[in-house]
Amino acid sequence: MVKFNAIITLYEVLFVPTLTWNLVSILQLTNDLVPVVTFTPKLCVLHDHFIRKPIEVGAKGRGVYLFKEHSSRKEEINKMNTCDM
């Protein structure tokens, strides 16, 4: 199980003990949770399906989109607008 926040939890994930990061399949994410996913050259934004509000924001880094720890994300998500994307 991988828990992003109170809204997003993924089940049936592959556990690799030596891997220190959680890799998420966009296909699994969209099949399980039906969010709207927006990719830009800098960001990956997960939007709530019904209200289209951003619920997670990942920034591009190290060749992948990285999502911060839960405590530091809330402020970034609240400040987000279409200019950021």
PyMOL commands that set and color helices and strands:
alter all, ss='L'
color gray80, all
select helices_A, chain A and resi 26-33+70-79
alter helices_A, ss='H'
color red, helices_A
select strands_A, chain A and resi 2-3+9-10+36-39+43-47+54-61+64-67
alter strands_A, ss='S'
color yellow, strands_A
deselect
rebuild
show_as cartoon
